[in-house]
C-alpha cells in the first residue's frame, strides 16, 4: 500500500478522506508497520483501535514489543 498517498488523502479533507478525520488536522503519522496484505492491515487496524489509549501510546513510544501486536491480532489476522 502506498502509505504516503493515503495519508495525503486523509490530510486533504477531500472526498476520499475518512469522515472521522475531516477537520481534525493537522494530522501526523505516528506509527507504521508492514503487513502481508490489505485484509491483514484492516484487521490489525481494528485490533489497535480497540486498545486503550495507554497501550497505543506504548506502541508508538516503542515500549510495547512488536510481537504483542501480532499475538493479539493473530486470531483476526490469521489466513
N, C-alpha and C positions, 0 to 999 in steps of 0.2 A: 504494500500500500504506500501511497505517496503521502507521508505524514505532513510534509510542508504544505502541499496543496490543500489538504483537508483543513489544516489549521488556518490557512489563509481564508478559506471559505467561511469557516466559523467566525473569524475575526471581522469579516466584511459586513456582517449583518444582512447579507443578501438572501435570496430565496432558498439557497442550499444550506444555510446556516441552521444549526439546531435552534428550535424555538426557545428552549430554556436558556440559551446563551445570548440571545438578542438583547442588546442594550446593557450587557454585563461587562463590557470592555473597560480597560484594555485587558485582553486575555494573555496568559503566559503558559506555555507548555512546561509542565513541571516534571513529567516522567514519561518515558517511552521504553518499550521492550519489544523485541521481535517475537512473533508467534507464527505457527505454521500456516495460518490462513485466516480469511475474513470471519468465518464462523467461530473459530477459536478466539479471535480478537474480541468479537462481540460478547461472547460468553465470559471472557476474562474481565471485560469492562463492567459487565453487570455484577460480577462477583465483587469487584473492588468497590463499586458504587454502594453495595450493601454494608461495607465495612464501616465501623465508627471512625470519626474524624481523626482520632489519635493514631489509629492503625495506618490510615492513609498517609498521615504526616511522617510516621516512622518509615514507610516505604520510600517516600520522597527523600527523606534525610539519609537513607542508606543504612539505617539501623535495623531494618527488618530484612532477614536473609531472603534473597530472591526465590529460593526453593519453597518458602512458605507460600508464596504467590501461586506456584503451580500445584502444591499439595492440596491447598484449599479449593482450587478451581478444577482439579482433575476429574471430579465426578461430573462436572458440567462440560469440561473441555474434551474429555476422552472421545476418541474416534469411534 
